[in-house]
């Protein structure tokens, strides 16, 4: 098997056993608690947000057991997973507690990955790699954060860090994060930006809609705002080698990037901070392919593929208009920054089935993108991840 033909899942989560045990010890959100189900059975449930509907969600071994992760991978012919701790990470802890637990969980993640088997035809490639955790909480010191980055970089199976959108409590445009960006860039780690808080729950109204609105809209909107604030702060200009991977195909950022560019151009205060047109920065980012539709993936790859045409601030939309570009070539170019993901163990089937619909749909979406050849599809399925994370090295 060629390394570029691997199926690699870059959006897959775990609650490591130490973390799950800690959640069981808590009496307030986030926590894991036991109850008797309506069917009269004992079950564990996970609550990660205040006022979460349906008393949270059922949780079981698939959330923390490595063998269950590998069984899921085998069932769906996934060769490699780059696993991240699931939200809410360490956001709710004091700075000393977060620093201590981050170190322990990063060591646990290294063990979780290193003890996994190798890909059968490629012994240099492990089946599991991971993202580390940073103690990103208010009052955390730069020294604590930078030292944690340096420790993660020493762990051979950890390829990056997963990060929420609040940073130290003030968002990702907080100047206090500058040493963190510098340390991550120097270490060559990938940042996986993932939402947790969504948007103001009052936006969802009073009608009971379960988890649908917070997950379908709230999570992607949170990512959109956080990434936009990061761009507007000039972080991507100051740290040109920083590699940032966005969950859920970047939320609404690709769709709104031209509107964003126009608003920036009409605001001299913001425009003066940036070296490029807003659309250019999409070509600096990476995106998972967890969008569930071929048309959505095609649009995202179009928005990425046009980025170089907007290197100059204030560039007109005509730069990517009809007749100005090879639209198929642009779409193929954009695919190089997109990667398959499953969001496992979330979104399980509601009834017993051979494969998870959420996984099948994301693979079908990749297969159905108009303009992508098998070369681009193979790259999105795994080749791009192999390159980004230097898997096997």
matplotlib code that plots the C-alpha trace (Angstrom):
import matplotlib.pyplot as plt

x = [0.0, 1.4, 1.4, -0.5, -3.4, -4.1, -7.5, -6.7, -9.2, -8.0, -11.2, -11.8, -12.1, -11.4, -12.0, -8.9, -9.6, -8.0, -10.2, -13.3, -12.6, -12.2, -15.5, -17.2, -15.8, -17.6, -21.0, -21.3, -20.9, -18.9, -19.5, -20.3, -23.1, -25.2, -28.9, -31.7, -32.8, -36.5, -36.1, -35.0, -31.3, -28.4, -26.5, -23.8, -24.5, -22.2, -23.1, -20.6, -22.7, -25.1, -28.7, -27.8, -31.0, -32.1, -29.9, -26.8, -26.0, -25.3, -21.6, -19.8, -16.5, -16.3, -15.5, -12.3, -11.3, -8.5, -9.7, -13.1, -11.5, -9.5, -12.6, -14.4, -11.5, -11.5, -15.2, -14.8, -11.5, -9.7, -6.0, -4.9, -6.6, -5.1, -7.0, -7.9, -9.3, -12.9, -14.3, -14.4, -10.8, -9.4, -11.4, -13.2, -10.1, -7.8, -4.4, -2.4, -4.8, -5.0, -1.2, -0.9, -3.7, -2.5, 0.9, -0.7, -3.2, -0.5, 1.6, -1.6, -2.2, 1.3, 0.8, -2.6, -1.0, 2.4, 0.8, -1.4, -0.4, 1.2, -0.5, 0.0, 1.6, 3.5, 5.3, 6.7, 3.2, 1.2, -2.5, -3.0, -1.4, -2.7, -3.1, -1.9, -3.7, -2.6, -3.7, -5.5, -7.4, -7.5, -4.4, -2.3, 1.2, 3.2, 5.9, 3.3, 1.9, 5.2, 6.7, 3.7, 4.1, 7.8, 6.8, 4.3, 6.9, 9.1, 6.4, 6.8, 3.2, 1.7, 1.5, -0.2, -2.5, -6.2, -7.4, -10.8, -11.9, -11.6, -7.8, -7.1, -10.7, -10.5, -10.5, -7.7, -6.9, -5.6, -2.1, -1.2, -1.2, 1.7, 4.3, 2.0, 1.8, 5.5, 6.2, 3.8, 5.2, 8.8, 7.8, 6.2, 2.9, -0.5, -3.3, -6.7, -9.2, -12.5, -15.6, -17.4, -19.5, -21.5, -23.4, -25.8, -28.5, -31.2, -30.7, -32.3, -35.7, -38.0, -39.1, -37.5, -35.1, -32.7, -29.1, -29.8, -29.3, -26.3, -24.5, -25.5, -25.1, -23.7, -20.5, -19.6, -20.6, -18.3, -15.4, -16.2, -16.0, -12.9, -10.9, -12.0, -10.8, -7.5, -7.1, -8.0, -5.4, -2.7, -1.5, -1.2, 1.0, 3.2, 3.6, 3.7, 4.6, 1.8, -0.5, -4.1, -6.7, -10.3, -13.1, -16.3, -14.9, -14.3, -17.9, -19.2, -15.9, -15.5, -19.0, -18.5, -14.9, -15.7, -18.1, -15.4, -12.9, -15.4, -16.0, -12.3, -11.7, -14.2, -12.7, -9.2, -8.5, -8.7, -7.3, -4.1, -3.3, -3.4, -0.8, -3.4, -7.0, -9.1, -9.7, -5.9, -5.9, -8.1, -5.1, -3.1, -5.6, -6.4, -9.9, -11.4, -13.9, -16.7, -19.3, -21.6, -22.1, -20.1, -21.3, -20.2, -16.8, -16.5, -17.3, -14.7, -12.1, -13.0, -12.6, -9.2, -8.0, -8.5, -6.5, -3.3, -5.3, -6.0, -2.5, -2.8, -5.1, -8.1, -8.1, -11.3, -13.7, -12.9, -9.7, -11.6, -14.5, -15.7, -12.9, -10.2, -9.4, -9.5, -12.3, -11.6, -7.9, -8.7, -11.0, -8.3, -5.7, -7.9, -8.4, -4.8, -5.7, -8.7, -8.8, -11.2, -12.7, -15.5, -16.2, -16.2, -17.5, -20.1, -23.1, -23.5, -26.2, -29.5, -30.0, -27.6, -26.0, -22.9, -21.4, -21.9, -24.0, -21.9, -18.8, -20.3, -21.8, -18.4, -16.7, -19.5, -19.2, -15.5, -16.2, -18.9, -17.0, -17.2, -13.8, -11.7, -9.9, -9.0, -5.7, -7.4, -9.9, -7.1, -5.3, -8.3, -9.0, -5.5, -2.5, -2.9, -2.9, 0.2, 2.0, 0.7, 1.4, 4.5, 3.0, 5.5, 8.4]
y = [0.0, 3.4, 5.9, 8.4, 6.0, 5.6, 6.6, 9.0, 10.4, 13.7, 14.6, 11.9, 12.3, 10.5, 11.1, 9.5, 7.2, 9.7, 12.5, 10.4, 9.3, 13.0, 13.9, 11.1, 12.7, 16.0, 17.2, 20.1, 20.5, 19.1, 15.7, 12.1, 10.7, 7.5, 7.2, 4.7, 5.0, 5.1, 1.4, 0.7, 0.2, 1.8, 4.1, 6.8, 10.2, 13.0, 16.7, 19.2, 22.4, 24.1, 23.7, 20.9, 19.3, 15.7, 15.5, 15.3, 12.2, 8.5, 7.7, 4.3, 2.6, 4.0, 7.3, 6.2, 2.6, 2.3, -1.1, 0.4, 3.1, 0.5, -1.6, 1.5, 2.1, -1.5, -1.4, 1.6, 0.7, 3.7, 3.1, 5.9, 8.3, 11.5, 11.6, 14.6, 15.0, 16.0, 19.3, 21.0, 20.1, 21.9, 25.2, 24.8, 24.3, 26.6, 27.4, 25.1, 22.2, 22.7, 22.7, 19.5, 17.6, 18.8, 17.2, 13.9, 13.8, 14.5, 11.6, 9.4, 10.4, 9.4, 6.0, 5.7, 6.1, 4.5, 1.2, 0.9, -1.4, -0.2, -0.2, -3.7, -2.9, 0.1, -0.7, 2.8, 4.2, 3.8, 3.5, 6.2, 9.6, 12.4, 16.1, 17.4, 19.7, 23.1, 24.6, 27.4, 28.9, 32.4, 33.2, 30.6, 32.0, 32.2, 30.0, 27.3, 27.4, 27.5, 24.7, 22.5, 23.2, 22.1, 19.0, 18.0, 18.5, 15.9, 13.2, 11.4, 10.4, 13.8, 15.9, 19.0, 20.6, 20.9, 24.3, 25.8, 29.3, 31.2, 31.1, 32.5, 33.7, 36.7, 34.9, 34.0, 37.6, 38.2, 39.6, 37.4, 34.4, 35.8, 33.6, 30.6, 31.2, 31.7, 28.4, 26.4, 27.7, 27.0, 23.5, 22.8, 21.5, 21.7, 23.6, 21.9, 24.6, 23.1, 24.8, 24.1, 27.0, 27.8, 31.1, 32.7, 30.1, 32.8, 32.8, 29.3, 30.4, 28.5, 25.6, 22.3, 21.3, 19.1, 19.4, 20.3, 24.1, 24.2, 21.5, 22.3, 26.1, 27.1, 25.1, 26.3, 29.9, 29.8, 28.6, 31.3, 34.1, 32.8, 32.3, 35.7, 37.4, 35.6, 36.8, 40.4, 40.4, 39.8, 36.5, 34.8, 37.6, 37.6, 33.8, 32.8, 29.1, 28.6, 25.7, 26.0, 23.2, 24.2, 21.9, 21.4, 22.8, 26.2, 26.9, 29.8, 31.5, 30.3, 31.6, 34.9, 35.6, 38.0, 40.0, 40.0, 41.4, 44.2, 45.2, 45.3, 47.5, 50.0, 50.1, 51.7, 50.9, 47.1, 47.3, 48.9, 45.8, 43.3, 42.5, 40.8, 40.7, 38.6, 36.0, 35.3, 33.9, 30.9, 29.6, 29.7, 27.5, 23.8, 22.4, 19.1, 17.6, 17.1, 18.9, 15.9, 17.1, 17.2, 20.7, 22.1, 20.5, 21.8, 25.4, 25.3, 24.0, 26.8, 29.4, 28.0, 27.6, 31.3, 32.5, 33.5, 35.8, 37.9, 38.3, 42.1, 43.9, 45.5, 43.1, 43.2, 40.2, 40.2, 38.4, 35.1, 36.0, 34.2, 34.0, 35.0, 31.6, 27.9, 27.0, 23.3, 23.9, 26.3, 23.7, 21.0, 23.4, 24.1, 20.4, 20.2, 21.8, 19.5, 16.3, 13.5, 13.3, 11.4, 13.2, 9.8, 8.9, 11.5, 11.1, 7.3, 5.4, 5.5, 1.8, -1.1, -0.9, -2.1, 1.4, 4.8, 7.0, 10.1, 8.4, 7.0, 10.4, 12.2, 9.7, 9.9, 13.6, 13.4, 11.0, 13.2, 16.5, 17.7, 18.5, 16.5, 13.6, 10.4, 12.1, 14.9, 12.5, 10.2, 13.3, 14.4, 10.9, 10.6, 11.9, 15.5, 14.4, 12.2, 15.3, 17.8, 15.6, 13.9, 10.5, 7.7, 10.1]
z = [0.0, -0.9, 2.0, -0.2, -0.5, 3.2, 4.6, 7.4, 9.9, 11.3, 13.2, 15.7, 19.5, 22.8, 26.4, 27.8, 30.8, 33.3, 31.9, 32.0, 35.6, 36.5, 34.9, 36.9, 40.1, 39.4, 40.5, 38.1, 34.3, 32.7, 34.2, 33.6, 35.7, 36.0, 35.8, 35.1, 31.5, 30.6, 29.7, 33.3, 32.5, 34.2, 31.8, 31.9, 30.4, 29.5, 30.2, 28.7, 28.6, 31.0, 30.0, 27.6, 26.2, 26.8, 30.0, 27.8, 25.7, 26.4, 26.7, 26.7, 26.0, 22.5, 24.1, 25.9, 25.0, 22.4, 21.2, 20.5, 18.4, 16.4, 15.9, 14.5, 12.2, 11.0, 10.4, 8.1, 6.6, 8.2, 8.2, 10.5, 13.0, 14.4, 17.7, 19.8, 23.3, 23.0, 24.4, 26.9, 27.5, 30.5, 30.2, 33.6, 35.7, 37.7, 36.1, 38.3, 38.0, 34.2, 33.9, 35.9, 34.1, 30.7, 31.3, 32.5, 29.6, 27.0, 28.4, 28.3, 24.7, 23.8, 25.4, 23.8, 20.3, 20.8, 22.0, 18.9, 16.1, 12.9, 9.5, 8.3, 4.9, 6.3, 9.5, 9.8, 10.1, 13.4, 13.3, 15.9, 16.3, 18.5, 19.4, 22.7, 25.2, 26.4, 29.8, 28.1, 31.1, 32.6, 34.7, 32.9, 32.5, 29.3, 30.8, 31.6, 28.1, 26.2, 28.4, 27.6, 23.9, 24.2, 26.0, 23.4, 20.7, 22.4, 22.2, 18.9, 18.3, 19.1, 15.9, 17.1, 19.7, 19.9, 20.8, 21.7, 20.6, 23.9, 24.4, 27.8, 28.1, 25.8, 22.4, 20.0, 19.2, 22.7, 22.7, 25.6, 23.2, 21.2, 22.9, 22.3, 18.6, 18.4, 20.3, 18.3, 15.0, 16.2, 17.2, 13.9, 15.5, 13.8, 15.7, 15.4, 16.1, 17.5, 18.9, 22.2, 23.3, 20.2, 20.1, 22.5, 23.3, 23.1, 19.4, 19.2, 20.6, 22.9, 20.6, 21.6, 18.8, 20.8, 19.8, 16.2, 16.2, 18.6, 16.7, 13.1, 13.4, 16.8, 16.5, 12.9, 13.7, 16.8, 14.6, 12.0, 14.5, 16.3, 13.0, 11.7, 14.9, 14.5, 10.9, 11.8, 14.6, 12.1, 13.7, 10.3, 9.0, 12.1, 12.1, 8.4, 9.2, 11.7, 10.5, 11.6, 10.8, 11.1, 12.2, 10.3, 7.0, 8.5, 9.4, 7.4, 6.7, 3.1, 2.3, 4.0, 3.1, 0.2, 2.4, 5.1, 2.6, 1.6, 5.2, 5.9, 2.9, 4.2, 7.6, 7.5, 11.1, 10.4, 6.9, 8.1, 10.2, 7.4, 4.7, 2.4, 1.3, 3.6, 0.9, 0.8, 4.3, 3.4, 1.5, 4.7, 6.5, 6.5, 6.6, 7.6, 5.1, 7.6, 5.6, 4.6, 1.0, -2.2, -3.2, 0.2, -0.2, -3.8, -2.6, 0.2, -2.2, -4.7, -1.9, -0.9, -4.5, -5.4, -2.4, -4.2, -6.5, -3.5, -2.1, -2.7, -0.2, -1.9, -4.9, -6.9, -7.2, -10.9, -10.0, -9.8, -12.1, -15.2, -17.8, -15.3, -14.0, -14.7, -12.3, -12.3, -11.7, -8.9, -7.3, -7.5, -6.1, -3.1, -2.3, -1.2, 2.2, 2.9, 4.9, 5.7, 9.2, 11.0, 14.3, 16.0, 18.6, 18.2, 15.8, 16.3, 14.4, 16.1, 15.4, 14.9, 11.5, 9.8, 9.2, 10.6, 8.3, 9.3, 8.1, 4.9, 4.0, 4.4, 2.1, -0.4, -0.4, -1.2, -4.0, -5.4, -5.8, -9.4, -10.8, -8.4, -10.1, -8.2, -7.4, -5.4, -3.8, -2.6, -1.2, 0.7, 2.0, 3.3, 1.3, 2.5, 6.1, 5.6, 4.3, 6.9, 9.9, 8.5, 9.3, 9.5, 10.3]

ax = plt.figure().add_subplot(projection="3d")
ax.plot(x, y, z, "-o")
ax.set_aspect("equal")
plt.show()
